[in-house]
Amino acid sequence: MMIRFHCNGKPVQVDVEPNARVIDLLREDLGLTGTKEGCGRGECGACTILLDGKPVNACLLLVGKIVDREIVTIEGIAGEDGSLHPIQEAFLDTGAVQCGFCTPGMVLSAKALLDENGTPAVEAVEEALSGNLCRCTGYGKIVEGVLEASRRLTEGQDRGGG
Amino acid sequence: MRYLKPSSVEEAADLLESSQGMILAGGTDLCVYMAEGVVDPEALIDIGDLDAMRGIQAAKSDHGDVIRIGACTTIAEIATSEALPTCLRQGAQAVGSPQIRNLGTIGGNVCNASPCGDTLAPLLTLDARFVLRSSGGTRTVESGDFFTGPKQTVLGPGEILEFIEIPAASCARASAFRMIGNRKGQAISQVNAAVSLTIADGRMSDIRVAVGSVAPIPLRLTKLEGVLDGQPIDDVSLAAIREPVLEGIRPIDDVRSTATYRQEVTVSLVFDAWAECVGRASGEGECR
C-alpha cells in the first residue's frame, strides 16, 4: 500500500504494509539507521522519534498511524550544512555520550522538551527523559547536557531577538 | 493481516462484527502482544484517528451532567486536562513513559484491564460509566461492573468502548491518587490507590476508595468506605484504616512484589491518598 507522510521536513511516499512498524520502515526502507531498536517493547526509548512534535516509541508505532503526519528522526535535526544541533553540541561538550546507543532517543526527548519549555528545571528534564534508558550509565551528564543546551538555545534567542 | 481505518465508530463496530479483527487505538499494548506472538489478529481496526472518539467535554447523558472522555483520548491529554479530577490526572501521569503516554489511550488502559492499570482505581472512585458501542447500538456499564478478571472485562466480542463518562457530582469531590513502583519513571504499579470524598463541617461523606494490583481486578474498598462515611476527619489514622483495608484486598506474590509487602503498602498508600484529599478539600490548593 502506498503511504504518504513527512519525514524530517520532506514529503515521503513509500510502498509498505500499513501494519509494519515505523522502526522497520525507517531503518530498512528509508535507510535512516540513527533510530535504534533496543527492547522492541516500548520500554527503553532507544527508538524515540517525534510524531507531530511529540516523542513516541517507533517500535510501538504502526506505519498506518503516520499517514499524512510529520515525523522527525535524529537525522532530521542537524543543520542543512550538516552542522550539529545545539543539543547534540551540548551533549558532546558535557560528556553526555558514552556508548551512544541511547543518544538519538535522548536527544529527541530533550528536543521535544526544549521546544515546549525552553528553560526547564532539573525535575522537568528528568521527567522528560524518564522513558529513555541509558545502561552505561550517564544520566547525570545527560541531564547536564540538556540544561546546557537550554542555556545555549536561550542565549541564542536573546541575541537573535536583540 | 488487514489494516482497516474506519471513518466512524459505527463503521468500526460493523467491521469488528464482520471480521476476526482487533481494535487498535494507541497500540502501546497491542503492538507488544503482537511482537510477542500473544495475539495474531486477522485484521487491525484502527480507531485512533476518529475525532468523535477523542477529547474531553461537558455533556448531558441519561444519568445527568457528565464529563465525557472519548476512549481514544491519549493518556498525555488526560494527565494535563484541567477539566478532569485530580486523581485521574495523577493516575494518567503515572502510566508508562512520556512516549507511551503520547500514544496510549485511556480506552486502551481500561479495555486491557490490567489489575495494575493506573487510571482504573481513579475511574472507580469517580463512579465512571463506560459507554460501549456495537453494531446493535450502545449500552452503558458502571465501572464497578466492567472488570471481571486479569485482562478480562464484560466487553462483548463485537463491542468497542466509545466514551467514559464521569458524573459532574464526582468531579466536585476532592480526590487523590498514589502508586508505588520500583522506580519513578516507566514503572508498573506494585500497588496503586485512589480516594475521592466530600468534607462538610469536618466530617466525610461520599467517600470512595479503590485500589489496584492487590486483587485480580481493580476494586473498591467498600468496607473501609462504610467505616469512614460520616466520620470526623480527626478520627482517621493509619491504625484505624488498617483492618478494613486488609479485609478488602487479596494480594499475591509475583515478579513485581510480594503479598506481604503489598498489604503493608496498600494501607500506607490509601492513608496518604486520603490525607492529600483532605488537604485539598480543606482548601489547600485547588478546589478539587
Interface residues (C-beta under 8 A of the other chain):
Chain A: M1 E17 P18 N19 R21 G40 R41 G42 E43 G45 T48 L51 K54 P55 V56 N57 C59 L60 L61 L62 G64 K65 S109 A112 E126 E127 A128 S130 G131 N132 L133
Chain B: M1 Y3 K5 L24 G27 T28 C31 V32 A35 E36 L44 D46 G48 D49 A76 G96 S97 P98 Q99 I100 N102 L103 K184 G185 Q186
